[in-house]
Amino acid sequence: MRVVQTELSEAEHGLLEAYVKSRGTTIKEAVREAVRKMTLRDQVDPEDPVFRAFPLTKKPGKLRNAAEEHDRHLYGSAP
């Protein structure tokens, strides 16, 4: 673990205290959560074919190799 220090205005500290009190957590955990939210990309691309792919075929029946070749069925052949 690394130690990080900063200074907050009275207003910022008051907001932080109210936030942690309302959620039953600590300042330390709230700051860690804020860092993770600011730095980690946690978004879904709605254009990703996986969200538009079903059904995988237009014909009735099952794909025999869907488990092994799901990337090819979803995204097409690699160039």
For each residue, the residues with C-beta under 8 A, 3 or more apart:
1:
2:
3:
4:
5:
6:
7:
8: 12 13 16
9: 12 13
10: 13 14
11: 14 15
12: 8 9 15 16
13: 8 9 10 16 17
14: 10 11 17 18
15: 11 12 18 19
16: 8 12 13 19 20 27 30 31
17: 13 14 20 21 27
18: 14 15 21 22
19: 15 16 22 23 30
20: 16 17 23 24 25 26 27 29 30
21: 17 18 24
22: 18 19
23: 19 20 30
24: 20 21
25: 20 29 30
26: 20 29 30
27: 16 17 20 30 31
28: 31 32
29: 20 25 26 32 33
30: 16 19 20 23 25 26 27 33 34
31: 16 27 28 34 35
32: 28 29 35 36
33: 29 30 36 37
34: 30 31 37 38
35: 31 32 38 39
36: 32 33 39 40
37: 33 34 40 42
38: 34 35
39: 35 36
40: 36 37
41:
42: 37
43:
44: 48 51
45: 48
46: 51
47: 52
48: 44 45 51 52
49: 52 53 74 75
50: 53 74
51: 44 46 48
52: 47 48 49
53: 49 50 56 73 74
54:
55: 58
56: 53 63 66 73 74
57: 61 63
58: 55
59:
60:
61: 57
62: 66
63: 56 57 66 73
64:
65: 68 69
66: 56 62 63 69 70 73
67: 70
68: 65
69: 65 66 72 73
70: 66 67 73 74
71: 74 75
72: 69 75 76 77 78
73: 53 56 63 66 69 70
74: 49 50 53 56 70 71
75: 49 71 72
76: 72
77: 72
78: 72
79:
